[in-house]
């Protein structure tokens, strides 16, 4: 039993395995119909324009046991691989471009496997058409031979094109380009080319026609868009000539000439006719229909016309021959003909040239003497000329013309037949000018008109001119400009004018004269035209530097012309600079310059430009002078009288400066003068006003505003005081000495106001620092015009050194120094008056005390002490 139980499980497993192997079923594809996108690809159709890489189908199947399946695609040997498949998912992808025109069916073996069993099926995939082909013409090129006699509307050719597409994309229609300019039409379906109705072909007009034919398909889908393709070709239509055009004469009209020496049988001219059908021309036969009168004949084959009689036997001067040209076919039949007229003229032999004759016979030179500028239209009657040609008819016709300077004369007549009297007429009188030409020479030419020989002859015409007074003297310029220095002596040459008269003899002699308001100082030589100054003339550029007058050139007959003369007198440096009269004495306020001025009377620069310089000063290095303006300033470091006193021990503030004024002429002139300079400082009252002016020196508008306010307050106070006095007088009924008081007040007030006005008119930094007036009493003697003896005199500064002997007396010029010239010391004229009055030494002590007060005050104000 144990043995049996041991083998029972193994046997059972084997039996189960055998049963399983026998029960395994093969996988299979689903069949989902023709329009399904998954299954076994049976009945699948693809458009040929399907893009490569597109997912076109999904293989789909199953295994009965539910095992996973794998898919495969295989092809028969030699077949192109168009698809690939994902073995697991069954997705089929297009890997090769489709082309229905090359392969419209694709056979593919699809398989499905569960790992044990594989099932394969052969399926056929249809490739559908897309419009990807263009029409193509077959049997090109197209060359058609069409006789020109082909009736209109006839079919001449059939054009064929193919399109390998199917459906509408493979259908073709035909049409022509430039249908309106064509002589042809085409059937749009069959491609039959026809001659357009009502149109005929003409070989003589156009031998070849080029017809452009377009073939267009019916259109169709391509990659989602509707496409229409077309193709073009050219049909060459060669027109064949047909005998349908009559012959034509070449070179008409025809003219021939028979001359007097022509021999009988001589050829006169040849006519030429050609078949109008140039493709296959027929031969031409010539004959004279009428008009020859037995005098002329023609060659039947060449068309040469000959005279068969001698010229003297010909009865007419002109013969009109009617010539017929006929086409003869190879069979000898006359198919067409035409006519032409031939004119033959019997003419005299041209054996005589034109000949000129004078009064005594043939002559080839004619001479004439005449005055210049004859009237236009006048005939040259001194010339007796005749011209003649002995030939007859056209041989005796010739033209006359003058060869030489054009437009002066013309000849009449211009065309002559046989003989004429030659007349020469003046046409341009101005050109007949003795001054241009003494002799005019022409060639008189006679030349035949219509003869082939063009015989000609010439004669010389020589015209000698006589002079007349027809010209006016003419200046070389309309105006003359001259310059002369003002120091030129009398009789100096100024300028030479020139006028010419081209007339000959006495008519060409010129006489000069001058006139005009500016000509008084000048003379002109009547023959040479040299203008010079009067012997007594004295030119001065400072008085008059411009002269203008006219010069006249006149010939012996009184014909004249004028020119204008402009003379400029050049300035010469003949004046020295001259100082003004008030240069001898100047007053200089420290901080302000004094100006000297010198005038140079010369008229022009640089003679009248003055430069200033200081030649000498004692002591030196105190003054500077502006070279151009003449302004004299103190050196920049001199700001007060104390510095000046430190420079020199002499305390007198009057300086002697030698100044020079020098012009810039060549040679240069200069003038020197001694200038007395009185140096002072401006003086202002002490007190708040001086401090205020110090503060507002850089702002003058502020000072003016404050001044206006002060004046307004003073006016208001005056009105109030006047009102109070008026009411007081009215109450007391007392008569006050108003007139005497008012007069005294006016005098005192006017002087004070004038002094204050002068002080504010010319402010000075130095004057703001040093002020000596303490009260109104100090102003009474400031200008030395108050003789009150009771008032104490202001302190006097140390006396300056005595002026040099050459200085003028200054005792009388006490008002020359402005009253605003206040300084630490009193002005110099006060010093002199104090010296004359013999002040005691107490004044010096007062000055010292006052000076110490000023220094203390300046130190308290923070001003630097100079």
C-alpha positions, 0 to 999 in steps of 0.5 A: 500500500505504501508503494502504491501511495508513493507513485500515485501523485506522479502519475496524476501529474503526468496525466494532467500534463498530457491532457493540457497539451492536447487542449491548446488552441491556436490564436486568431484575428478578429474580422471587423469588416472592410471599414474597420481600422483593426483586425487582420488588415483584410480589405484595407485600402490606403490613398497613395498620398498617405504620409510615410510614418503614419499609423494606418492600421492595428492588428488585433486578435486573441488566443482562446486560452487567453495567452498573450499574442504577438503580431508579425508582417512578412512579404513575399521574396522580392517584394518591397516592404511598405509596412512595419508592425509593433509585435506586441500592440499590433500598430501598423506604420507606413514606412515606404511611400505609396505610388498607385501608378506603379503598384496599386495592390500590396500583398502582405502576410500577417501573423498572430502567435501565442508562443506555441501556435502561429497563424498566418494570413495573406491579405491584399491592400488596395492603393487608391488614387490621389491627383499627383500626376500632371498631364503629359503630351505624347509624340512631341514635338508637334510640327504641322504642314498646312497649305495656305489654301486650307479652308477656315474651320478645317481640322489640321492636327490632333493633340493627345495628352495622358494623365495616369491618375484616375477619375477626375484627376485623370481627365484632360481638357485642352485650350489655347493660350492667347486665343484672341491672337490665334488663327486657330481653335482646339476642341477642349475634349478631343484635342483637335486643332482647327483653323478658326472660322472666318480666318485664312492662312496666307503664306506671303504674310506669315509662313509659320505660326506657333500655337501654345496648347495647354492640357489641364486635368480635372483636379483632385485631392492631394494630401488634403488639398484640391490640386489641378495640374496642367502642361503646355506644348507648342505646335509649329504650323508651317504654311505651304505656299499655293499659287494664288498671288499674281506677279509684282513689278519691282522698282516701280515707277520706271523711267528711261532716257534716250540721249542724242548719241544713243545707238539703235539697239541699245538697252534703255532700262530693264523691268523686273517682275516676281511671282507673288507666290514665293514658295514655288514661284512660276517663271515670268514672261514680259511683253509690251502691250502698247505705247512703243509705236515701233520704236522699242522692244522688250526681252520676253525673259529678262524684261530688258527694253531696247530702242530699235531706232536712232534718236533722230528718228524718234518723233516724240520726246516722251514715250509711255510703254505699257508692259505686261508680266505673266506667270507661266506654269511648268505646263506652259499655262498662263495663270496670272499677270500684271501691268506696269507703265514705263516712261522713256524720255528722249533728251539732249546730250548734256555736253555744255556746262553753265558759263558766266559772261561779262560785258565783253564775253565769258568772264570768271572774275568780277570786281566792285568798289563800294562804301561799307554799310549799304542799305539792305535790299540794295542791288550791286549795280556795278556787277554786270553778270550773265549766266548761260547753258547751251543744252536743252531741257533738263540739261540746261537747268541749274542752280546759282548760289554764293559761296563765302561769308554767309548771310551778307548777300543773296543771289537772284535768281536761284534756279535758272533755265538756259540763261539769266541775268545775275543780280546780287542783293545786300541782305545784311548791311551790318556785316559789310563793315570796313573795320572787319573786312577790307575786301569781301571775296565770294565764289559765284557757283552754277551747278546743274540740277537734274543731270547725272553729270552735275556740270558746274562753273564758278566765277570770283566776285571781289568787293572792295570796301570804302570806309565811312565814319560809322564808329563811336570812340569807345573807352576800354572801360566804363569807369576808371578808378585811381588813387593818389597820395595827398602829398602829391605835388601839382601836375602829378599823373593820376590815371590814363584813360584809353578810347579807340575809334576803329575808323580810318584816317581823321575819323579814327583820331580821338580827342579827350576832355573832362567835365563835372563838379569833381574835375576842377583840380584835374586836367587831361591831355587831349591826345594821350588821355593822361589825367593829372592834377592842376599845377596849383592843386593841393590835395588834402584827404582830410578835406576831400578824399573822393573825386568823381567826374566824367571823361569824354572821347570825341572824334572829328565828326563829334561822335563821342562816348563817356566814361566815369572816373573815380579818384581816391586821395590816399591819406598820408600821415601829415598830422600829429596828435593834438591834446585837448586844451584841458589836459594841463591839469586833472584831479584824480580821485583815488579809485577812479581814473582820469582820461586824456584825449588827443585828436589826430586830424588825419583822414584814415587809419592807421594814421589817425589811431592814437596810442598813449604812453607815460614818458616820465613821472616823478616818482615813477611806478605810480601811474598806469595808462591805457594805451588805447583809451588814454585812461590814467589809473593809480597802481593797483596797490595805491588805495589811499593818500597814506600810501602816496605819502609813504612813497614820497616825503613831499606831502603835496598831492600834485604830480607832474606826468609827461604823457605822449600821444603817438599815431600809428602812421608811417612815419609816426608822429607824436606829441607830449604834454605835461599833465598835473594830477591832483590826487584826492580822496572822496569825503562823506559825513560820519555817522550811520549814513556812512556805515549804511553806504559801506554796507550797501556799496554793492547794492546801489538800488537798496541805497536809492530806495532808502534815500527815497524813503528818507526824502519822503519822510523829510517832505512829510515832516516839512509839511507838518512843521509848515502846518503847525507854524501856519496855525500858530501864526493864525492864532497869535495874529503876529507877522513874523519875518518870514521872508528873511528867515526863508531866504536864509534857510534856502541858502543854507539848505541849498548848499547842504543839499548840493553838497550831499548830492555831489557826495552821493553822485561819485561814491568812493571806497576811500571816502567811505573810510575816511570822513572829516565832517562832524557837523554842518559848520565844517561844510561852510569853508570846504570850497573856500567860498564862506568868509565867516571868521567866527567859525573855527577852521577845520584841521589842516593836513601837512602841506604838500610840496610846492608845485613846479614853476611851470604849473599854472596859478591855481589860486583862482581855480578854487572850484575845480576840485569837486566838493565830494573829494573828501580825504584824511586831509583837506583838499590842496586848495584848502591847504594853500589858503590855510598857508596864505592865512598863516594858521598856527601850529594848533591846527596840526595838533587838531589834525593829529587828534582827529587822525587818531579818532579816525584810526580808533573808529576804523579799528572798531569797525573792523576796517584795515588801516592803510 
